[in-house]
Amino acid sequence: MDYFPLIHTNIWDAVIGVPVVLCVTQLIKVFCRVPSPYVPVIALAAGNIVSIVFGHHEHVYAGIFMGFFYGYAAMGSFSSTKTSLRAYRTKHEPYS
């Protein structure tokens, strides 16, 4: 029976993996004119590719598992930054 490998996460997963997925997703979104409903799928695919190829190439299962974390973390970071900026701009609009 093939056991799921022990996954050791470290600071490099958050410092390198997630920002790389975020940048790749934004570049694809800008240059390929992807409709908004497909952007999360691209983020998950990019997260899995980055995780399998660079982060966890020893075990494909661990790479897929961590790839979803990379993709979802990139989506959450982008979404929270976008929401915060919108709220800031709405709160600090100059009065007409």
JOQUI-V658925 format. One record per helix or strand of 3 or more residues. SS is the DSSP state (~ for helix, > for strand). FROM is the first residue (numbers start at 1). LEN is the number of residues. If there is no record, write none. Layout:
# JOQUI-V658925
ss & from & len
SS & FROM & LEN
SS & FROM & LEN
This chain:
# JOQUI-V658925
ss & from & len
~ & 11 & 22
~ & 36 & 20
~ & 60 & 32
